[in-house]
């Protein structure tokens, strides 16, 4: 359940967050917190061994909660190495949030294959013009109809997607070089947990890239 803390930081008990420690990314769970005092998370393992962390080790935390991407820098206050290894992090005074629903459309140009049947032997070819967690805009030459259910396969930096189900919500003709080129808006349908993770990680990576460019 999402909780807004006293300084406005959104948190949730048990949510999985990404912790950047010593240049390595780890997934850990939030075990609890005390407003404006500390946050308790798991100590991650690396190659099967629990990390040994000294006080004041820097940690960058990032996660998505109810459509909001959150990021902040903190430091280790204490560690406990018992049956369950936990680290106590300093509660952040400053943090950044991005509404992924506002920033969800990410410009892209990825080749993709699509078909009306799952696991088709000879799928059609096209390209993705932009993409979000919920849908995509694609360019293609083979005709589709509004309401068609299609299956997409393509590769993102965050992973491959195979037979991603989508529904054609709108379609228009874009005449280019004397040939009819179709531009269709898609809404993803019944995306699996792993498929959603690949899409979310891609959107978050693009948000991070844009944030870093603004800082530069």
C-alpha positions in Angstrom: 0.0 0.0 0.0 1.3 3.4 -0.9 2.0 5.8 1.9 3.0 9.5 1.6 5.5 10.3 4.4 5.7 13.6 6.2 8.1 15.1 3.8 6.2 13.9 0.8 8.2 10.8 -0.1 6.0 8.0 -1.4 6.8 4.6 0.2 5.3 1.2 0.5 5.9 -1.7 2.9 7.4 -4.6 1.0 7.9 -2.9 -2.3 11.0 -3.9 -4.3 13.4 -1.1 -5.0 16.6 -0.8 -7.0 19.7 0.0 -4.9 22.9 1.2 -6.5 25.8 0.3 -4.3 29.5 0.6 -5.4 28.4 0.9 -9.0 26.3 -2.3 -8.9 22.5 -2.5 -9.1 20.6 -4.8 -6.7 17.0 -5.4 -6.0 16.0 -5.2 -2.3 12.7 -4.9 -0.4 11.6 -2.2 2.0 11.0 -3.6 5.4 9.9 -0.5 7.2 10.7 3.1 8.1 10.4 5.9 10.6 9.4 9.3 9.1 12.4 11.6 8.8 14.6 9.1 10.7 15.5 6.0 8.7 14.4 3.4 6.1 15.0 -0.4 6.6 15.8 -2.5 3.6 17.4 -5.9 2.9 21.1 -6.2 2.4 21.6 -7.5 -1.1 23.7 -10.5 -2.0 26.4 -10.6 -4.7 27.4 -13.9 -6.2 25.6 -15.7 -3.3 27.3 -13.7 -0.5 25.7 -11.0 1.5 27.4 -7.6 0.9 29.5 -6.3 3.8 28.7 -2.6 4.1 30.4 0.0 6.4 28.5 2.9 7.9 28.2 5.9 5.5 28.4 3.7 2.4 26.5 5.7 -0.3 23.4 4.1 -1.7 21.1 5.4 -4.5 17.5 4.1 -4.3 15.0 4.2 -7.2 11.6 2.6 -7.7 8.2 3.0 -9.3 5.1 3.2 -7.1 1.6 3.7 -8.5 2.9 5.3 -11.7 5.5 7.6 -10.0 9.2 7.1 -10.4 11.1 7.9 -7.3 14.9 8.4 -6.9 17.1 9.6 -4.0 20.6 9.3 -2.6 21.2 8.1 1.0 23.8 6.4 3.2 24.0 3.3 5.4 23.6 4.1 9.1 23.7 0.6 10.6 23.7 -3.0 9.4 22.4 -6.3 10.9 23.8 -9.6 9.8 21.5 -12.2 11.3 19.0 -14.7 9.9 17.7 -11.8 7.9 20.3 -9.2 6.9 19.1 -5.7 7.0 20.5 -2.2 6.6 19.3 1.0 8.1 19.4 3.9 5.6 19.3 7.5 6.4 15.9 9.0 5.6 16.3 11.2 2.5 15.8 14.9 2.9 15.6 15.4 -0.8 14.2 13.2 -3.5 13.1 13.3 -7.1 9.8 12.1 -8.5 8.5 11.7 -12.1 5.0 10.9 -13.1 5.4 8.1 -15.6 1.9 8.6 -16.8 2.8 12.1 -17.9 6.2 11.0 -19.3 5.2 7.5 -20.5 5.4 8.1 -24.2 9.0 7.6 -25.2 10.2 8.3 -28.7 11.8 5.2 -30.3 12.7 3.5 -33.5 12.9 -0.2 -33.0 12.3 -2.9 -35.7 9.5 -5.3 -34.7 7.6 -8.2 -36.1 3.9 -8.6 -35.8 1.1 -11.0 -36.9 -2.6 -11.7 -36.4 -1.7 -15.1 -35.0 0.5 -16.0 -32.0 3.8 -17.6 -33.0 3.2 -17.0 -36.7 5.8 -18.6 -39.0 6.1 -15.6 -41.3 5.3 -12.4 -39.4 5.1 -9.0 -41.0 7.8 -6.4 -40.3 7.5 -2.9 -39.1 8.9 -0.4 -36.6 8.0 1.2 -33.3 7.8 5.0 -33.4 7.1 5.5 -29.7 6.2 3.3 -26.8 4.8 3.4 -23.2 3.9 0.9 -20.6 0.4 0.8 -22.0 0.8 0.9 -25.7 2.8 1.9 -28.8 2.7 3.7 -32.1 3.9 1.5 -35.0 4.7 2.0 -38.7 3.9 -0.8 -41.1 3.1 -1.6 -44.7 0.7 -4.5 -44.3 -2.9 -3.4 -43.7 -4.6 -3.7 -40.3 -8.1 -2.9 -39.1 -9.2 -1.0 -36.1 -10.0 -3.6 -33.4 -7.6 -6.2 -34.7 -5.7 -8.2 -32.0 -2.1 -8.6 -33.0 1.1 -10.1 -31.5 4.3 -8.1 -31.4 7.9 -9.3 -31.0 10.8 -6.8 -30.5 13.9 -6.2 -28.5 14.5 -3.3 -26.1 17.6 -2.5 -24.2 15.9 -3.8 -21.1 14.9 -7.2 -22.6 13.1 -9.0 -25.4 9.3 -9.1 -25.8 7.8 -12.1 -27.6 4.1 -12.3 -28.6 3.1 -9.1 -26.8 -0.6 -8.9 -27.3 -2.0 -5.6 -28.5 -5.2 -4.1 -29.9 -5.3 -1.7 -32.8 -7.1 1.4 -31.5 -6.6 3.8 -34.5 -4.9 3.7 -37.9 -4.0 6.2 -40.5 -2.3 6.2 -43.9 1.0 8.0 -44.4 2.0 8.1 -48.1 5.8 8.0 -48.4 7.9 7.6 -51.6 4.7 6.6 -53.5 3.9 3.7 -51.2 1.2 3.5 -48.5 2.7 3.3 -45.1 0.3 2.8 -42.2 0.7 4.3 -38.7 -1.3 2.5 -36.0 -1.9 3.3 -32.4 -1.9 0.1 -30.2 -3.0 -0.6 -26.7 -1.3 -3.5 -25.0 -3.7 -6.3 -23.8 -3.1 -8.6 -20.8 0.6 -8.0 -20.5 2.4 -10.6 -18.3 4.4 -9.6 -15.3 7.8 -10.1 -17.1 6.6 -8.2 -20.1 5.4 -5.3 -17.9 8.8 -5.2 -16.1 10.7 -5.0 -19.4 8.4 -2.1 -20.6 8.6 -0.3 -17.2 12.4 -0.6 -17.0 12.7 0.8 -20.5 10.5 3.8 -19.7 12.4 4.4 -16.4 15.7 4.2 -18.2 14.6 6.9 -20.7 13.3 9.1 -17.8 16.7 8.7 -16.1 18.5 9.6 -19.3 16.4 12.7 -19.7 17.0 13.7 -16.1 20.7 13.3 -16.5 20.8 15.4 -19.6 19.0 18.2 -17.8 21.6 18.1 -15.1 24.5 18.1 -17.5 
